[in-house]
Amino acid sequence: MSSSISAEENGERQVEQSPWQDDDRPEASTAESPLLHVHSASTGPDDEFPLPVWMRESSKSFRWTWVPLPLRRVARSIAAWSKGPDPPRIQKITPFFPSVQEAPIRLLDRFFPKIKQKTALLLVFYFCWILTFSLVLHHSASAGLIEGYGKPQPIWCGASYWSGGNGCGLNGNNCRPFANATFAFRCPANCASVKVLNPHAVGDQELIYRPLVIGGPEDDGFGLPASEPIYRGDSSLCQAAVHAGVVSREKGGCGVVSLAGEHNHYPGTHRNGIESASFDSSFPKSFTFISGISSACVEDLRWPLLAITAIFTSILSIFTTSPAIFFASVFTMLFVHVGLVSDPPNISDYPSLSSLCIGRFLPATFVGFVVYRYCVRYQLSGLTAQIEKTTLWLGGAWVGALNNYTFDFIPIQRLTPHDLQQQPGARFALSVIVILLFSIALGQIWFLRLEGRFLHYLAIYASMGILLLICVAIPNLNLRIHHYVLALLLLPGTSIQTRPSLLYQGILVGLFINGIARWDFDSILQTPAALLGDGQINSLLPVITTPVIGASNITFGWVKPSQPYDGISVLVNDVERYRWYYGEDMDFFTWRRIGKAEREYFRFGYMIGSGAGDYTKAGVWEIDGSWTQMKSGPSR
């Protein structure tokens, strides 16, 4: 019947022949066969004996029998696609011109083959960077002298002589002196990019998303100054200095400001990249700049310091293959550079700035370790494309860390509903960003699927989405996505060793560094008041009766405020001129014109103690004595 082949005789595994001869095999069933057949749900050219549906589905799927079979097929296909190929296809970058890109590694191994030698070389490298960086920074911070005025004092870009609203007190007494005083100052670079983020009232105007500069020199019609530049006291000092040409917008510089007392005409002009606002009435405090001074001022050295740190980080990137050493070193060097040089907090003296930078760096290192452990390590391990890593990852990190320059063109100052509604072009820019991020996400999803990690990361991002929805649902708090939070949300999806992921991860790490070094770990849940800052708080506005106008005076009355308000503040030409509290007899305000008639602007706001809420918009007492009623809505 059957014969066998002995494994001992032939050195092969024993094989038994089939008991059926070719002619004796049973006839296969066909579609015309009278025998019983069970048809499967789907057949293909390779399915000689397709399985029936009840055998193709697992027992767990029996609970979904109420779902139509086509939908179950689609679900099974999606699930199978999501799992990715088997085995997974791990992405690895094959360097272009490997002999060139790996040459620095071979050179280092040739001259410093031992671990101790490489460690000593790395310590020398760190020492050289710290020494060079510190010497240049010290020179930048300490050098400078203006003959006759001494050493200039460093100030930040938004420094001003005046506080908004009633912050300077009655008649501006808290902001004296108004005249006969000088001050030698030093401005950092890039002050022209600082903008007013909340509406700032100037008479009946409101300035927003622009530099706070009011006044300047008269224009002779040919773009040249025809008079001494005079600026209103609430102008930003450094921005006014840029407007007047005293300091450079790219490099900063030094100057001497002189308080000029009360003036009644501030022309608006466009000079040196800054558009100043005009004001056609009087203000008690003004300033100008002294020309012809002899100065040994050192300009802002952020660009030489940028070159130093960029060169050192590039050298480190080219010669380092260890992901841990590379990431820790670059993270630290970028953090120090941003926190002290390129985008420091609004602090003038370097000891306080250094203390603040160190305080923010310590918690940032913990988050940085988590980022390295779960994102960076996966991407950079085994990567020998040194030039591509330096160009894409390190270059992207610099782009993100310098986002106050690189992304300054995007018309979104803050990712809040208020800014998105008010800032021109913000909603369109956000739409473009969302489309771009969605396109990038699709590419990252594809590579995560190829590596068999898509479902894992889908669960991570689903958890993040649920957490954000919970934050949105918390009453009396607003969700604010800072750019460091955005970086942390997107970083997990970049843990793939592809060239696009190198660039994306570098940019996101740079954004995280800039966010913490500049703004610290600001909460993602903020109260409406904290979110608005010095903006309008939508407080109750006073009801002002129709004024009584005389030959040279105007008198206002008002409806007494309800609780919790206990008084009224009156601003004339943006200066507080009167306060009234419950229990006082004179529940009216009279303003008299002295000298030449000019337009005068009146705003009213309720107070709690000495602090005022929102003011009304400005009503105008015209030169001809007529009254222009204030428009509805608040002002600050």
C-alpha positions in Angstrom: 0.0 0.0 0.0 2.5 2.6 1.1 6.2 2.8 1.3 8.5 4.8 3.6 11.9 6.2 3.2 14.1 5.7 6.2 15.7 8.9 7.7 18.7 6.8 8.8 19.3 5.6 5.2 18.7 8.9 3.4 19.6 11.5 6.1 16.2 13.1 5.6 13.0 13.4 7.6 10.6 10.5 7.1 7.9 11.1 4.6 4.8 8.9 4.2 3.1 8.6 0.8 -0.6 9.3 0.5 -2.8 6.2 0.7 -4.7 7.5 -2.4 -3.5 6.9 -5.9 -4.0 9.6 -8.4 -6.8 7.8 -10.1 -8.5 6.9 -6.8 -8.8 10.5 -5.4 -12.4 11.6 -4.6 -13.9 14.0 -7.1 -13.6 17.7 -5.9 -16.9 19.5 -5.3 -17.9 22.0 -7.9 -20.6 24.5 -8.3 -22.7 21.9 -10.2 -22.1 19.2 -7.7 -25.2 17.9 -5.8 -23.1 17.8 -2.6 -23.7 20.3 0.1 -21.5 23.5 -0.2 -20.8 26.3 2.3 -20.0 29.6 0.5 -17.6 32.1 2.1 -18.2 35.8 2.4 -15.5 36.7 -0.1 -13.3 34.8 -2.5 -10.2 35.7 -4.3 -8.0 34.2 -7.0 -5.8 32.6 -4.4 -8.5 31.2 -2.2 -8.9 27.6 -3.5 -10.9 26.6 -0.5 -12.4 29.9 1.0 -13.5 29.8 4.6 -17.1 30.6 5.6 -18.0 33.8 7.3 -18.7 32.2 10.7 -15.2 30.7 10.6 -13.5 33.9 9.4 -14.8 36.0 12.3 -13.6 35.5 15.9 -15.9 34.7 18.7 -15.6 38.2 20.0 -17.3 39.6 16.9 -20.5 37.6 17.5 -21.7 40.5 19.7 -21.6 42.7 16.7 -23.9 40.6 14.5 -26.4 43.5 14.6 -23.9 45.5 12.6 -24.3 45.0 8.8 -21.7 42.8 7.3 -20.3 45.4 4.9 -19.6 47.7 7.9 -17.9 44.9 9.8 -15.7 44.2 6.7 -14.7 47.9 6.6 -14.0 47.9 10.3 -11.8 44.8 10.0 -9.9 46.4 7.1 -9.3 49.6 9.0 -8.1 47.6 12.0 -5.8 45.5 9.9 -4.4 48.6 8.2 -3.9 50.4 11.5 -1.7 47.5 12.8 0.7 48.1 9.9 2.8 45.6 8.0 4.1 42.4 9.6 6.9 42.6 10.3 7.1 46.3 11.0 9.3 48.4 8.7 11.4 50.5 11.1 12.5 53.7 9.4 16.2 54.4 9.3 18.0 57.3 7.5 20.6 56.2 5.0 23.0 59.1 4.7 23.6 60.9 1.5 27.3 60.6 0.7 28.0 58.5 3.8 31.8 58.8 3.5 31.5 62.5 3.8 28.9 62.6 6.6 30.6 60.0 8.7 34.1 61.4 8.2 33.9 63.5 11.4 33.1 60.4 13.4 36.1 58.5 11.9 38.4 61.5 12.5 37.4 61.7 16.2 37.8 57.9 16.7 41.3 58.1 15.0 42.7 60.8 17.2 40.7 60.2 20.4 39.9 56.5 20.5 39.4 56.1 24.2 36.3 57.2 26.2 38.4 59.1 28.7 40.0 61.1 25.9 36.6 62.0 24.4 35.2 62.9 27.8 38.2 65.3 28.4 37.7 66.8 25.0 34.0 67.4 25.7 34.8 69.1 29.0 37.3 71.4 27.2 34.6 72.1 24.6 32.1 73.1 27.3 34.7 75.3 29.0 35.5 77.1 25.7 31.9 77.9 25.0 31.2 79.1 28.6 34.3 81.3 28.6 33.6 82.8 25.2 29.9 83.3 25.8 30.5 84.8 29.3 33.1 87.3 28.1 31.1 88.6 25.3 27.9 88.8 27.5 29.8 90.6 30.2 31.2 93.1 27.7 27.7 93.7 26.4 26.3 94.2 29.8 28.9 96.4 31.4 30.5 98.5 28.7 29.2 101.9 27.7 29.6 105.5 28.7 27.9 108.7 27.6 30.0 111.8 28.2 28.4 114.1 30.7 25.6 111.6 31.6 27.5 108.6 32.9 26.8 105.0 32.3 23.5 104.3 30.5 20.9 102.2 32.3 19.5 99.2 30.4 15.7 99.3 30.0 13.3 96.9 28.2 11.6 97.7 25.0 8.2 98.6 26.6 9.6 100.9 29.3 7.5 104.1 29.7 7.3 107.2 31.9 3.5 106.8 32.3 1.0 104.3 33.6 -2.3 103.7 31.8 -5.7 104.6 33.1 -5.4 106.3 36.5 -2.2 104.6 37.3 -0.3 107.9 37.7 -2.9 109.3 40.2 -4.6 112.6 40.2 -3.1 115.1 37.8 -0.3 112.5 37.1 1.4 113.3 40.5 2.6 109.7 40.9 4.6 110.1 37.6 6.4 113.3 38.3 8.7 115.1 37.4 7.2 116.3 34.2 10.2 118.4 33.0 13.8 119.4 33.7 15.2 115.9 34.0 17.5 113.7 31.9 18.1 110.0 31.8 20.8 108.0 30.0 19.4 104.8 28.7 20.3 101.7 26.7 17.8 99.8 24.6 18.1 96.2 23.4 17.7 95.1 19.8 14.4 94.3 18.0 12.3 96.8 20.0 10.3 97.7 16.9 8.6 94.3 17.0 7.0 94.8 20.4 3.4 95.6 20.0 0.4 96.7 22.1 -1.7 93.6 22.6 -4.7 95.2 24.2 -6.5 98.4 23.0 -4.8 101.5 24.4 -6.8 104.7 24.3 -5.2 107.9 22.9 -7.9 110.5 22.9 -10.7 109.1 20.8 -8.3 106.6 19.1 -7.4 103.0 20.2 -4.0 101.6 19.4 -3.6 97.9 19.1 -1.1 95.5 17.5 1.4 98.3 16.8 4.2 100.0 18.7 3.1 102.5 21.4 4.6 105.7 20.0 2.7 109.0 20.1 4.2 112.1 18.4 7.5 112.7 16.9 9.1 115.3 14.6 7.1 117.3 12.1 7.6 116.0 8.5 8.9 118.4 6.0 7.1 116.6 3.2 10.2 114.9 1.9 10.5 112.3 4.7 12.9 114.4 6.8 12.3 115.9 10.2 11.4 119.6 10.2 11.3 120.0 14.0 12.6 118.5 17.3 10.9 115.2 18.0 8.4 115.5 20.9 6.7 112.4 22.2 3.8 112.0 24.6 4.9 110.8 28.1 3.1 107.4 27.7 5.1 106.4 24.6 7.5 103.5 24.9 10.9 105.1 25.4 12.9 102.6 23.3 10.4 102.5 20.4 10.3 106.3 20.4 14.1 106.3 20.2 14.0 104.0 17.2 11.4 106.2 15.6 13.6 109.3 16.2 16.7 107.5 14.8 18.5 107.6 18.1 19.0 103.9 18.4 19.0 101.1 15.8 16.1 98.7 15.5 18.4 95.9 14.6 21.2 96.5 17.2 19.6 98.7 19.8 21.9 101.4 21.3 22.2 104.2 23.8 20.7 107.7 24.1 19.8 110.5 26.5 16.1 111.4 27.0 15.1 114.9 28.3 11.7 115.5 29.9 10.0 118.4 28.1 6.9 119.1 30.2 3.5 119.9 28.8 2.9 120.0 25.0 -0.3 120.3 23.0 0.5 118.9 19.6 2.0 115.5 18.8 2.1 114.7 15.0 1.9 111.2 13.7 4.7 110.2 11.3 6.2 107.0 9.8 10.0 106.8 10.5 12.5 104.0 10.7 9.8 101.3 10.3 7.5 102.6 13.1 4.2 104.4 12.6 3.5 106.9 15.4 0.1 108.0 16.5 -1.0 111.6 16.5 -2.6 113.5 19.4 -4.0 117.0 18.9 -4.5 118.1 22.6 -2.4 118.8 25.7 -0.6 116.2 27.9 1.4 117.2 31.0 4.5 115.1 30.4 6.5 114.9 27.1 10.1 114.0 26.2 12.6 114.4 23.5 16.1 113.2 22.9 19.4 115.1 23.2 21.4 115.1 20.0 25.1 115.5 19.5 26.2 113.5 22.5 29.5 111.6 22.6 28.9 108.0 23.5 31.1 104.9 23.9 28.0 102.7 24.1 28.3 99.1 23.0 25.3 98.0 20.9 23.3 94.9 21.7 25.6 91.9 21.0 23.0 89.3 20.5 24.1 88.7 16.9 27.8 88.0 17.8 26.5 85.8 20.7 24.2 84.0 18.2 27.2 83.3 16.0 29.2 82.0 18.9 26.5 79.6 20.1 25.5 78.5 16.6 29.1 77.6 15.8 29.6 75.7 19.0 26.3 73.7 18.7 27.1 72.9 15.0 30.6 71.5 15.9 29.0 69.5 18.7 26.3 68.1 16.4 28.8 67.1 13.7 31.2 65.3 16.0 28.7 63.7 18.4 26.9 60.4 17.8 25.5 60.0 21.3 21.8 61.2 21.4 22.0 61.9 25.1 25.1 64.1 24.9 23.9 65.9 21.8 20.4 66.6 23.2 21.5 67.6 26.7 24.2 70.0 25.4 22.1 71.6 22.7 19.1 72.0 25.1 21.2 73.7 27.7 23.1 76.0 25.3 19.9 77.1 23.5 18.1 77.7 26.8 20.9 79.9 28.1 21.0 81.8 24.8 17.3 82.5 24.7 16.9 83.3 28.4 19.9 85.8 28.5 20.3 87.1 24.9 17.8 86.5 22.1 14.4 86.8 23.9 15.0 87.5 27.6 12.2 88.3 30.1 11.5 92.0 30.7 14.3 92.5 33.3 17.0 95.0 32.8 19.9 93.9 35.1 21.8 90.7 34.3 22.1 89.3 37.9 18.3 89.2 38.3 18.0 87.9 34.7 20.5 85.1 35.4 18.7 84.1 38.6 15.4 84.0 36.8 16.9 81.9 34.0 18.3 79.4 36.4 15.0 79.1 38.2 13.2 78.3 35.0 15.9 76.0 33.7 15.7 73.5 36.5 12.1 72.3 36.0 12.6 72.6 32.2 15.4 70.0 32.4 13.0 67.5 33.9 10.5 68.0 31.0 13.5 67.9 28.6 14.5 64.5 30.0 11.0 63.1 29.4 11.0 64.5 25.9 14.4 62.9 25.3 13.3 59.5 26.8 10.2 59.1 24.8 10.8 61.2 21.6 14.4 62.2 20.8 16.1 59.0 21.8 14.0 56.9 19.3 14.8 59.3 16.5 18.5 59.9 16.9 19.7 56.5 18.0 21.9 54.9 15.3 21.9 58.1 13.2 25.2 58.7 11.4 24.0 61.3 9.0 25.9 64.1 10.8 25.5 66.9 8.3 21.8 66.1 7.8 21.2 66.0 11.6 23.0 69.4 12.0 21.0 70.9 9.1 17.6 69.6 9.9 17.4 68.9 13.6 19.8 71.6 14.9 18.7 74.1 12.3 15.1 73.5 13.1 15.8 73.9 16.8 17.4 77.3 16.2 14.3 78.3 14.1 12.0 77.4 16.9 14.2 79.0 19.6 14.4 82.3 17.7 10.6 82.3 17.0 10.5 86.0 18.0 12.3 86.6 14.7 11.5 83.6 12.6 7.7 83.6 13.1 7.3 87.3 13.8 5.6 87.7 10.4 2.6 85.5 11.5 -0.2 87.9 12.5 -1.1 85.9 15.7 0.3 87.4 18.9 -1.6 85.1 21.3 -3.8 82.1 20.6 -6.9 83.4 22.3 -10.4 84.1 20.9 -10.0 87.8 21.5 -6.8 88.0 19.4 -8.1 85.8 16.7 -11.2 88.1 16.3 -9.4 91.4 16.6 -6.1 91.0 14.9 -6.2 91.5 11.1 -5.3 88.3 9.2 -5.2 86.2 12.4 -8.0 83.8 11.4 -6.6 83.3 7.9 -3.2 82.6 9.3 -4.6 80.1 11.8 -6.5 78.3 9.0 -3.2 78.0 7.0 -1.4 76.7 10.1 -4.1 74.1 10.8 -4.0 72.9 7.2 -0.3 72.7 7.3 -0.3 70.8 10.6 -2.9 68.4 9.3 -0.8 67.6 6.2 2.2 67.0 8.3 0.2 64.8 10.7 -0.9 62.6 7.7 2.7 62.0 6.8 3.6 61.2 10.4 0.7 58.8 10.7 1.8 56.9 7.6 5.3 56.3 9.0 4.0 55.4 12.5 1.8 52.8 10.8 4.8 51.3 8.9 6.6 50.9 12.3 3.6 49.3 13.9 3.1 52.1 16.4 0.1 53.9 15.1 -2.5 52.4 17.5 -0.2 53.2 20.4 0.1 56.8 19.5 -3.5 57.1 18.6 -4.3 56.1 22.2 -1.9 58.8 23.4 -3.4 61.6 21.4 -6.9 60.5 22.2 -6.0 60.8 25.9 -4.6 64.3 25.2 -7.8 65.3 23.4 -9.9 64.1 26.3 -7.8 66.0 28.8 -8.1 69.2 26.7 -11.9 68.8 26.5 -12.0 68.4 30.3 -10.0 71.6 30.6 -12.4 73.4 28.3 -15.4 72.3 30.4 -14.0 73.7 33.6 -16.1 76.7 34.5 -14.7 80.2 35.1 -11.3 79.2 33.5 -10.2 79.6 29.9 -8.0 77.2 28.0 -4.9 78.8 26.6 -2.5 76.8 24.4 0.9 78.4 24.8 3.6 77.6 22.3 5.5 75.4 24.8 2.3 73.4 25.3 1.8 73.1 21.5 5.3 71.8 21.3 4.8 69.2 24.0 1.5 68.0 22.3 3.1 67.5 18.9 6.5 66.1 19.9 5.4 62.5 20.5 4.4 62.2 16.8 8.0 63.0 15.7 9.7 60.0 17.2 10.5 58.5 13.8 13.9 58.5 12.1 12.9 60.3 8.9 14.3 63.5 7.4 11.0 65.4 7.8 10.7 64.2 11.4 14.2 65.5 12.1 13.1 69.0 11.1 9.8 68.9 12.9 11.3 67.7 16.2 14.0 70.3 16.1 11.5 73.1 15.6 9.2 71.8 18.4 12.1 71.5 20.8 13.2 75.0 20.0 9.6 76.3 20.6 9.5 74.6 23.9 12.8 76.1 25.0 11.8 79.6 23.9 8.4 79.3 25.6 9.9 78.4 29.0 13.0 80.6 28.9 10.9 83.6 27.9 7.5 83.1 29.7 8.1 80.2 32.1 5.5 77.4 32.7 2.5 79.7 32.3 -0.8 77.9 33.1 -2.9 76.4 30.3 -6.0 77.3 32.5 -6.3 81.0 33.2 -9.0 83.3 34.6 -10.5 85.8 32.3 -8.7 88.6 34.1 -5.3 86.9 33.8 -6.0 86.2 30.2 -6.8 89.9 29.4 -3.8 91.3 31.3 -4.1 95.1 31.1 -7.0 94.8 28.6 -10.7 95.7 29.0 -12.4 93.7 31.7 -16.0 94.4 30.7 -16.8 96.1 33.9 -19.9 98.3 34.4 -19.6 101.6 32.7 -20.9 104.9 34.2 -24.1 106.6 32.9 -23.2 110.2 32.1 -25.8 112.8 31.8 -25.8 115.4 29.0 -23.1 117.9 29.8 -23.9 121.6 30.5 -21.7 123.7 28.3 -20.8 127.3 29.2 -18.6 129.9 27.4 -15.3 128.3 28.8 -16.4 125.4 30.9 -18.3 122.1 30.7 -20.0 120.3 33.6 -20.8 116.6 33.8 -23.1 114.7 36.1 -23.6 110.9 36.5 -25.8 108.2 37.9 -24.4 107.0 41.2 -22.6 103.7 41.0 -24.1 100.4 42.4 -22.2 98.0 44.6 -19.4 97.0 44.6 -18.3 100.3 43.1 -17.8 103.3 45.4 -16.5 106.1 43.2 -16.0 107.6 39.8 -12.7 108.5 38.0 -12.7 111.2 35.3 -9.9 111.3 32.7 -9.3 114.5 30.6 -6.9 114.0 27.7 -6.0 110.5 29.2 -5.0 112.1 32.6 -7.0 111.6 35.8 -8.3 115.0 36.8 -11.1 114.2 39.3 -12.3 111.5 41.7 -15.6 111.3 43.4 -16.7 108.9 46.2 -19.9 108.1 48.0 -20.7 110.6 50.7 -19.0 113.5 49.0 -21.2 116.5 48.2 -19.9 117.5 44.8 -21.4 114.7 42.6 -20.5 116.6 39.4 -17.4 117.6 37.6 -16.6 121.0 35.9 -13.7 121.5 33.6 -12.6 125.0 32.5 -10.6 125.9 29.4 -7.6 128.2 30.0 -5.8 129.8 27.0 -6.3 128.7 23.5 -9.2 126.4 22.7 -8.3 122.9 21.7 -10.1 119.5 21.4 -10.4 117.8 24.8 -11.3 114.2 25.5 -13.3 113.0 28.5 -13.6 109.4 29.8 -15.4 108.1 32.9 -14.9 104.9 34.9 -16.2 103.4 38.1 -13.7 102.7 40.9 -13.3 100.3 43.7 -11.0 102.0 46.2 -8.3 103.7 44.1 -8.5 101.2 41.3 -10.6 101.9 38.2 -12.4 99.4 36.0 -13.0 100.1 32.3 -13.6 103.6 31.2 -16.1 104.8 28.6 -14.9 105.7 25.2 -13.9 109.4 24.8 -16.4 112.1 24.4 -15.0 115.2 22.7 -15.4 118.9 23.6 -14.8 120.4 20.2 -12.9 123.7 19.6 -16.2 125.4 18.7 -17.8 124.5 22.0 -20.0 121.6 20.7 -20.0 118.2 22.4 -19.5 114.9 20.6 -21.1 112.1 22.6 -18.9 109.1 23.5 -19.5 105.9 21.5 -20.7 102.8 23.2 -18.3 100.3 24.7 -15.3 100.3 27.1 -11.8 101.6 26.8 -8.5 101.4 28.8 
